[in-house]
């Protein structure tokens, strides 16, 4: 164990309570912080490589396997990109059902992050198991809410993990109006639980911290961002989804097998709950707006610690949206539209629980994939997370190593990184003048 | 609500990771038998899904790839939740998931009365949609062991 006096290396070989495996390395020389690296050492998965040569109908099923927590996000962005390449638009009924499926994923993923991963930090405990002793009812409520999210995925997607009912052009089978109507009481229950969760998290203590980065989210001109044809920011970025590659530069760093991303000539940016909320608070549902007001959220939220409140508010919104779709669903119309292949390039982006997820596919006339590009939210946020970590650690170099390690992990968990998506554990090393 | 008195068989794992797919394949075979005295579910090992799946159950059998240093295809029959955190935490391909699920479930007081793992020693868990021959050879034996377990033949 090494301590202060400007010498040493803090090392976390496996970061707890994040999705996936990775490490963090902090280097201190002569009492000065010189480097902070988020090290994603999970081997690269080559999805973009093995999509080449596959058929245009395959990306939803293949890319869903990138993540067990947010497979719907991959399926939706993949469908939109392929449909864009083929010049096909789905019906309003199909689009609404996609929104319902996505609500299930937001509810499940947010309930998981809020209760299992993030809340223990605010109680000073190491895990949700320890949290049970302090607030058993809250943990049980979180599990019940997450389960209802799963049930939505089962109802619309055919199963909770890697749904099987999604296809390019829509769904293999449209749920009947009766099936959705019968499910309505579960959604009412979810809304009730989500409102209670938002009250619970709003009562936590939040350190004062404001992220300074450009906030980026999708915009469809109407709804709170889930789908959208434009990408906007709080600093005037306003581009079509197909302009994403012209404005976002992906680059590699030696310490990570995940690519990083930055906005060309603008720099680091942040996608996810803080960005969505800050750009579209006025589009939240009625109950979610009340929850945001009651939770003390202003017109924007730049405090990464408060992202737990934003996730809870977004969960309320997802429950409201799910209820709206269920009430509007007539169970008529086609379950899918045909998507005949044609040569071209298509772009698709949707808001995964962790932020904007972009897909691009280049097809030949027979629909064979010639090239694929997938930019997950964690890749986009990684430089920003490193930047925030650098400033946090720089301001707290006097902190004992164990405390600093823990606080740094919290800084990372605030952003709910999905390391599996970006390329699994996070290791932390703090190197003080070459000593571990 | 489905009745919770039936034993639940959970196939844990990933069909696209070689022998890690043994759990899902075993429950697939059992599901095809159409028995109405057991429930089956395929899960990925994520903690809260496991806890939610077995909450309220008396008898739960987890079928999973378990690495304990035995020859590939060896069947491990681990009986009782007390054995699971210490043995499986290190050995299962979903180590954290199952061990954490047992710990969370124990804290919540909803641990099944009888929680058993029927594990199979994997040969390989690389990217592959096929089981190794060593594991494929014992698939029927694993199904038989699980059915003996749920019928109460195992003590």
Interface residues (C-beta under 8 A of the other chain):
Chain A: X65 X68 X69 X112 X115 X116 X127 X128 X129 X132 X133 X136 X139 X140 X143 X146 X147 X150 X160 X161
Chain B: X16 X42 X43 X44 X46 X47 X48 X49 X51 X52 X100 X103 X104 X107 X108
